Structure formats: structure tokens, C-alpha cells
Amino acid sequence: MAHVRRGDLVVVTKGKYKGRKGKVLRVVGDRVVIEKVKMVKRHTKATQQTPQGGIIEKEGTLHISNVLLWDEKAGKGVRTRTVTDGDKKVRASVKTDTKFPTAGM
């Protein structure tokens, strides 16, 4: 199970896009697609869904190990651990113990 899920606010920790924050649009295996981060151009053929075709700009993927969950209280990306809250498992910050809602489920 991944430490980030769809709908989470994350920050990129390594690479060309270091420091950028955004919402996770989807998790694809061990990679994540983050809103407005790593925009790539795709040359697409005209189809019924996209009758115009041409060059489309969309988000590319980043490896999941290069992102951390954003903690508003700490003001930075934090590592998480799994804790039990009653009968549910929730993610919590290692340092500040902030609980994160289970987004995207």
C-alpha cells in the first residue's frame, strides 16, 4: 500500500520539480500523477473524443518515492506511519502526530 493516495496534497522532494506542491490525481503502480507538475506534451491523432487532435499538454508521472505528504501544521512534507484510531487504520505524521484523512476511498 502506498503512503500517498488520490486526493492527497503532496510536495516533491527530489529532481527537477523539487519543492512543488499539488494534489495527487491518480496513483499508477509505483508512480503518481500530480496536478500541474511535470507537464508533458503529447502529439495526438484526431479521434471522436478529441476531434481537434494536435499537441496536448498533460501531467506526467513521478516516482512515488520522490513525494511526501504535505502537513499544514508542520509547513513541510512529512513521513507517515500507520496507527489505529479506534477500529480504523489512519496515517499519522511521524514527528507531529497529525492524523491524515483517508482521501480517495
C-alpha positions as a Markdown table, in Angstrom:
| # | Residue | x | y | z |
|---|---|---|---|---|
| 1 | Met | 0.0 | 0.0 | 0.0 |
| 2 | Ala | 1.3 | 3.4 | -0.9 |
| 3 | His | 2.0 | 6.3 | 1.6 |
| 4 | Val | 0.0 | 8.7 | -0.7 |
| 5 | Arg | -3.4 | 8.3 | -2.2 |
| 6 | Arg | -5.6 | 10.0 | -4.7 |
| 7 | Gly | -6.7 | 13.5 | -3.5 |
| 8 | Asp | -3.7 | 14.0 | -1.1 |
| 9 | Leu | -1.7 | 17.2 | -1.1 |
| 10 | Val | 1.9 | 16.3 | -1.6 |
| 11 | Val | 5.3 | 18.0 | -2.1 |
| 12 | Val | 8.0 | 16.8 | -4.5 |
| 13 | Thr | 11.3 | 16.2 | -2.6 |
| 14 | Lys | 13.7 | 15.4 | -5.4 |
| 15 | Gly | 14.5 | 16.2 | -9.0 |
| 16 | Lys | 13.7 | 19.0 | -11.4 |
| 17 | Tyr | 10.3 | 19.7 | -9.7 |
| 18 | Lys | 11.6 | 19.8 | -6.1 |
| 19 | Gly | 9.5 | 22.0 | -3.8 |
| 20 | Arg | 6.4 | 22.0 | -6.0 |
| 21 | Lys | 3.1 | 21.2 | -4.2 |
| 22 | Gly | 0.0 | 19.7 | -5.8 |
| 23 | Lys | -2.9 | 17.3 | -5.4 |
| 24 | Val | -2.5 | 13.7 | -6.4 |
| 25 | Leu | -4.7 | 13.0 | -9.4 |
| 26 | Arg | -4.0 | 9.2 | -9.6 |
| 27 | Val | -1.6 | 6.6 | -8.4 |
| 28 | Val | -0.3 | 4.3 | -11.2 |
| 29 | Gly | 1.7 | 1.4 | -9.7 |
| 30 | Asp | 4.7 | 2.9 | -8.1 |
| 31 | Arg | 4.2 | 6.3 | -9.8 |
| 32 | Val | 2.0 | 9.3 | -9.1 |
| 33 | Val | 0.4 | 12.0 | -11.3 |
| 34 | Ile | 0.3 | 15.4 | -9.5 |
| 35 | Glu | -1.8 | 18.3 | -10.6 |
| 36 | Lys | 0.2 | 20.9 | -12.6 |
| 37 | Val | 3.5 | 19.2 | -12.0 |
| 38 | Lys | 5.7 | 17.7 | -14.8 |
| 39 | Met | 3.6 | 18.9 | -17.7 |
| 40 | Val | 4.5 | 17.0 | -20.9 |
| 41 | Lys | 3.4 | 17.5 | -24.5 |
| 42 | Arg | 1.7 | 14.6 | -26.3 |
| 43 | His | 1.1 | 14.6 | -30.0 |
| 44 | Thr | -2.4 | 13.1 | -30.5 |
| 45 | Lys | -4.3 | 12.0 | -33.6 |
| 46 | Ala | -7.8 | 13.3 | -34.1 |
| 47 | Thr | -10.4 | 10.9 | -32.7 |
| 48 | Gln | -14.1 | 11.1 | -31.9 |
| 49 | Gln | -13.2 | 12.0 | -28.3 |
| 50 | Thr | -10.7 | 14.7 | -29.4 |
| 51 | Pro | -11.8 | 15.8 | -32.8 |
| 52 | Gln | -9.2 | 18.6 | -33.0 |
| 53 | Gly | -6.1 | 16.4 | -32.3 |
| 54 | Gly | -2.8 | 18.2 | -32.2 |
| 55 | Ile | -0.4 | 18.8 | -29.3 |
| 56 | Ile | -2.0 | 18.3 | -25.9 |
| 57 | Glu | -0.3 | 19.2 | -22.6 |
| 58 | Lys | -0.9 | 16.9 | -19.7 |
| 59 | Glu | 0.6 | 15.8 | -16.4 |
| 60 | Gly | 3.4 | 13.2 | -16.5 |
| 61 | Thr | 4.3 | 10.7 | -13.7 |
| 62 | Leu | 6.8 | 11.0 | -10.9 |
| 63 | His | 8.1 | 8.1 | -8.8 |
| 64 | Ile | 6.2 | 7.7 | -5.6 |
| 65 | Ser | 9.4 | 7.7 | -3.5 |
| 66 | Asn | 10.1 | 11.3 | -4.6 |
| 67 | Val | 7.0 | 12.8 | -2.9 |
| 68 | Leu | 5.9 | 13.4 | 0.7 |
| 69 | Leu | 2.6 | 14.1 | 2.2 |
| 70 | Trp | 2.2 | 17.8 | 3.0 |
| 71 | Asp | 1.5 | 18.7 | 6.6 |
| 72 | Glu | -0.1 | 22.2 | 7.1 |
| 73 | Lys | 0.8 | 22.2 | 10.8 |
| 74 | Ala | 4.5 | 21.5 | 10.2 |
| 75 | Gly | 4.6 | 23.5 | 7.0 |
| 76 | Lys | 6.6 | 20.9 | 5.1 |
| 77 | Gly | 6.4 | 17.3 | 3.7 |
| 78 | Val | 6.3 | 14.6 | 6.4 |
| 79 | Arg | 6.9 | 10.9 | 6.6 |
| 80 | Thr | 3.9 | 8.9 | 7.8 |
| 81 | Arg | 3.2 | 5.8 | 9.8 |
| 82 | Thr | 0.0 | 3.8 | 10.2 |
| 83 | Val | -1.8 | 4.0 | 13.6 |
| 84 | Thr | -5.1 | 2.6 | 14.7 |
| 85 | Asp | -7.8 | 5.1 | 15.6 |
| 86 | Gly | -10.5 | 3.1 | 17.3 |
| 87 | Asp | -11.1 | 0.3 | 14.8 |
| 88 | Lys | -9.8 | 2.1 | 11.8 |
| 89 | Lys | -6.2 | 2.4 | 10.4 |
| 90 | Val | -5.2 | 6.0 | 9.7 |
| 91 | Arg | -2.0 | 7.7 | 8.5 |
| 92 | Ala | -0.2 | 9.9 | 11.0 |
| 93 | Ser | 2.9 | 12.1 | 10.8 |
| 94 | Val | 6.0 | 10.6 | 12.4 |
| 95 | Lys | 7.0 | 13.9 | 14.1 |
| 96 | Thr | 3.9 | 15.9 | 14.7 |
| 97 | Asp | 1.5 | 13.0 | 15.0 |
| 98 | Thr | -1.0 | 14.8 | 12.7 |
| 99 | Lys | -3.7 | 12.4 | 11.5 |
| 100 | Phe | -4.5 | 12.4 | 7.8 |
| 101 | Pro | -7.9 | 11.6 | 6.4 |
| 102 | Thr | -8.1 | 8.6 | 4.0 |
| 103 | Ala | -8.6 | 10.6 | 0.8 |
| 104 | Gly | -9.8 | 9.0 | -2.4 |
| 105 | Met | -11.5 | 6.0 | -0.9 |
